[in-house]
Amino acid sequence: MQNQQTTVGQNAGKTPMAGVQLDTPPKVISGKDLSYLKDSMNWELAAVKKFHHFSQEAQNPQVKNELNRLCQTHEKHFQTLLKHLNQQTGM
């Protein structure tokens, strides 16, 4: 019990990921990470499709422009996720 308290005390205030750069993806993708990436990509792709569809239906030019902007934003997010995934798989 004494050792556990010492260990906890020594790690108090330290982040578990100290020294890890958060601006780059990890070198290995776990199954959980891959599942999260797939979900995220599906959500982004669904958003792209919906915003594109609604922009085609919109009559107001300002609404149409905003919907197109949102479509492009989500397409950019999708491409960013795809780029990181391709870097991991060597494609």
Secondary structure, 3 states (H helix, E strand, C coil): CHHHHHHHHHHCCCCCCCCCCCCCCCCCCCHHHHHHHHHHHHHHHHHHHHHHHHHHHCCCHHHHHHHHHHHHHHHHHHHHHHHHHHHHHCC
